[in-house]
């Protein structure tokens, strides 16, 4: 799950139109954050963004699949999907996809806060 420093710097630059993105190393990969909210991850120099039912179809239509943190043969997938190369190379389009991922993360955060208020 290694992530090169050069790739991480490239990603942060590509997110320019989306806003100030920071990265934090974790478990051999890196998490991506905007305004302190975790919306993406990088593993093996591959970008994955957060998904739910509102945006998953766009990733699947592009032929992208989920992040699978364990070895082949394991069926566990997390709520993050790989970003197509053509999106990654187009900062305005990447910003649009990132907005969707950030909105998913924000909804999950808001739902968790409501759940704790009981």
C-alpha positions, 0 to 999 in steps of 0.5 A: 500500500505504499505511496510515493511522495511525488504522487501525493504531491501531484494529487494535491496539486491536481485538487487545486480547483477543489480547494485546499487538500491535505494528506496524512500518511496512514497504514502505508497509504495516505488519507486525503482531507479538506476542511478536516474531513476525510474524503479520499485515500491513496494506496499503491499510488492509486487514488480512491474517493468516497462513495455511496448510492449517490455517486457510485454509479458514475464510478461503475459506469467508468469501469472503476471498482472499490478499494479492497484493502486485503489480499486477493480472494478476500471479498471485503471492500470499503466505501471508496472507488478508484478514480479514472485516469482521465478524471485525475488528469483533468483538475476541474473534472477531478474537482467535480468528482471530489465534491461528490466524495466530500458530500458523501463524507459530510453526510456520513459525518452529519448522520453520525452526529445525529446518532450520538445525540440520542 
